[in-house]
Amino acid sequence: MQTLETSRLILRNFVTTDAPELIEYITNPRVNCFLEHNVSTLEDAVIEIEKRSIADEYIAVCLKESNKLIGELFTMKEEPDTYNIGWNFNVKYEGKGYASESANAFMEYLYMQQEARRLYAYVEDDNFRSQKLCEKLGMRQEGLFKEFISFTKHEDGTPKYENTFQYALLKKEWLAHQK
């Protein structure tokens, strides 16, 4: 992916030197869907970054002034023109508008340069920050999937199923919102 810049951020591919910052937010995921990406050592972080650096599905979000990694955006394309999007940020940087700033720039890139027609995000029903972010981005809630997916287990070993909202935004809706 090409590098994108906002007033305070740089969105770029991951690089090996991001490993220490990746560990800061990925070792203790706050949302169950990130459990599968849990890494515990610097070596594991380097391996994870090597995977991410060669693909455009994960985008590093960095502070413009220092190039410090503070989070990530991710996407999965569904042919021909729909993208599932999401984000994961270091808790130290929450509440400063970085998620909405980076997601707005990323959505513009997907709509205008990748010809996306529709973007959607899955958000667990207890992830209030991401629900609020989706709404701030102009996305509408399309539905609630009851016991949709399991990323972890209860103490007795049975799967813990998550209730999950789906938010979406069409390009034409996004364009109308930009005026």
C-alpha positions as CSV (number, residue, x, y, z in Angstrom):
1,M,0.0,0.0,0.0
2,Q,1.1,3.5,-0.6
3,T,1.9,5.6,2.5
4,L,-1.0,7.9,3.6
5,E,-0.6,10.9,5.8
6,T,-3.1,12.8,7.9
7,S,-2.4,15.9,10.0
8,R,-0.9,13.8,12.9
9,L,-0.5,10.3,11.5
10,I,1.3,8.1,8.9
11,L,-0.4,5.0,7.6
12,R,2.1,2.6,6.1
13,N,3.1,-1.0,5.8
14,F,4.7,-2.6,8.9
15,V,8.5,-2.7,9.3
16,T,10.7,-4.8,11.5
17,T,11.5,-1.8,13.8
18,D,7.7,-1.7,14.8
19,A,8.1,-4.9,16.9
20,P,8.5,-3.3,20.3
21,E,5.4,-1.1,19.8
22,L,3.4,-4.0,18.4
23,I,4.1,-6.0,21.6
24,E,2.7,-3.0,23.6
25,Y,-0.8,-3.5,22.4
26,I,-1.0,-7.0,21.1
27,T,0.2,-8.9,24.2
28,N,-2.9,-8.0,26.1
29,P,-5.8,-7.8,23.6
30,R,-8.7,-5.9,25.0
31,V,-11.1,-7.5,22.6
32,N,-11.4,-11.3,22.2
33,C,-11.2,-11.2,18.4
34,F,-7.5,-10.2,18.8
35,L,-6.6,-13.2,20.9
36,E,-5.3,-15.3,17.9
37,H,-2.7,-12.6,17.2
38,N,-1.4,-12.6,20.8
39,V,2.4,-12.6,20.8
40,S,4.5,-12.6,23.9
41,T,8.1,-12.2,22.8
42,L,10.0,-9.8,20.6
43,E,10.9,-12.7,18.3
44,D,7.2,-13.5,17.9
45,A,6.5,-9.9,17.2
46,V,9.2,-9.8,14.5
47,I,7.7,-12.9,12.9
48,E,4.2,-11.4,13.0
49,I,5.5,-8.1,11.4
50,E,7.3,-10.0,8.7
51,K,3.9,-11.5,7.7
52,R,2.2,-8.2,7.8
53,S,4.9,-6.3,6.0
54,I,4.4,-8.2,2.7
55,A,0.6,-7.8,2.6
56,D,-1.6,-4.8,2.5
57,E,-4.3,-6.3,4.8
58,Y,-2.6,-4.8,7.9
59,I,-1.7,-1.1,7.9
60,A,0.5,0.4,10.6
61,V,-0.8,3.6,12.2
62,C,2.1,5.8,13.4
63,L,2.6,9.2,14.9
64,K,3.8,11.6,12.3
65,E,6.3,13.3,14.6
66,S,8.1,10.2,15.7
67,N,7.0,7.3,13.4
68,K,6.0,5.4,16.6
69,L,3.5,2.6,16.0
70,I,0.3,3.2,18.0
71,G,-2.1,0.8,16.3
72,E,-3.3,-0.8,13.1
73,L,-6.0,-0.9,10.6
74,F,-6.9,-4.0,8.7
75,T,-9.1,-5.1,5.8
76,M,-10.2,-8.1,3.9
77,K,-11.5,-7.6,0.4
78,E,-14.6,-9.5,-0.8
79,E,-14.8,-9.5,-4.5
80,P,-15.7,-7.5,-6.4
81,D,-15.9,-4.2,-4.4
82,T,-16.7,-4.8,-0.7
83,Y,-14.2,-4.6,2.2
84,N,-14.4,-5.7,5.8
85,I,-12.4,-3.2,7.9
86,G,-11.3,-3.0,11.5
87,W,-8.7,-1.5,13.9
88,N,-6.7,-2.2,17.0
89,F,-4.9,0.5,19.0
90,N,-2.6,0.8,21.9
91,V,-4.7,1.7,24.9
92,K,-2.2,4.5,25.8
93,Y,-3.4,6.4,22.7
94,E,-7.1,6.1,23.1
95,G,-9.3,9.1,23.4
96,K,-7.1,11.3,21.3
97,G,-9.0,10.9,18.0
98,Y,-6.2,8.8,16.3
99,A,-8.6,5.9,15.5
100,S,-11.1,8.1,13.7
101,E,-8.4,10.2,12.0
102,S,-6.7,7.1,10.6
103,A,-9.9,5.2,9.8
104,N,-11.3,8.2,7.9
105,A,-8.1,8.4,5.8
106,F,-8.2,4.7,5.2
107,M,-11.8,4.7,4.2
108,E,-11.1,7.5,1.7
109,Y,-8.3,5.5,0.3
110,L,-10.5,2.4,-0.1
111,Y,-13.4,4.3,-1.7
112,M,-11.4,6.6,-3.9
113,Q,-8.3,4.6,-4.9
114,Q,-9.4,1.0,-4.5
115,E,-12.9,1.6,-5.9
116,A,-14.7,0.1,-2.8
117,R,-18.5,0.3,-3.1
118,R,-19.2,-1.0,0.5
119,L,-17.2,-1.1,3.7
120,Y,-18.4,-3.0,6.8
121,A,-17.1,-3.8,10.3
122,Y,-17.9,-6.4,12.8
123,V,-18.0,-5.1,16.4
124,E,-18.7,-7.2,19.5
125,D,-21.6,-6.0,21.6
126,D,-19.4,-5.1,24.5
127,N,-16.9,-3.1,22.5
128,F,-18.5,0.3,23.1
129,R,-15.5,2.3,21.8
130,S,-15.6,0.6,18.4
131,Q,-19.3,1.0,18.2
132,K,-19.0,4.7,18.9
133,L,-16.1,4.9,16.3
134,C,-18.3,3.2,13.6
135,E,-21.0,5.8,14.3
136,K,-18.6,8.7,14.2
137,L,-17.3,7.4,10.8
138,G,-20.9,7.6,9.5
139,M,-21.5,3.8,9.5
140,R,-24.9,2.5,10.2
141,Q,-25.7,-0.5,12.3
142,E,-27.2,-3.2,10.0
143,G,-27.8,-6.0,12.4
144,L,-26.8,-8.0,15.5
145,F,-25.6,-11.6,15.1
146,K,-26.5,-13.5,18.3
147,E,-23.8,-15.9,19.5
148,F,-22.0,-15.2,16.1
149,I,-18.5,-16.4,16.7
150,S,-16.2,-17.7,19.4
151,F,-12.6,-16.6,20.0
152,T,-12.2,-17.9,23.5
153,K,-13.6,-20.5,25.9
154,H,-15.4,-20.4,29.2
155,E,-13.7,-21.9,32.3
156,D,-15.4,-25.2,31.7
157,G,-13.8,-25.4,28.2
158,T,-17.0,-24.7,26.2
159,P,-16.8,-22.0,23.5
160,K,-17.8,-18.5,24.5
161,Y,-19.9,-17.1,21.7
162,E,-19.9,-13.3,21.1
163,N,-22.9,-11.3,20.0
164,T,-21.6,-9.1,17.2
165,F,-23.0,-6.0,15.5
166,Q,-22.4,-5.3,11.8
167,Y,-21.9,-1.7,10.8
168,A,-21.6,-0.6,7.1
169,L,-21.3,2.4,4.8
170,L,-21.8,2.6,1.1
171,K,-19.6,4.8,-1.0
172,K,-22.5,6.9,-2.1
173,E,-23.4,7.5,1.5
174,W,-19.9,8.4,2.3
175,L,-19.7,10.8,-0.6
176,A,-22.9,12.5,0.5
177,H,-21.5,12.8,4.1
178,Q,-18.3,14.5,2.7
179,K,-20.3,17.4,1.3
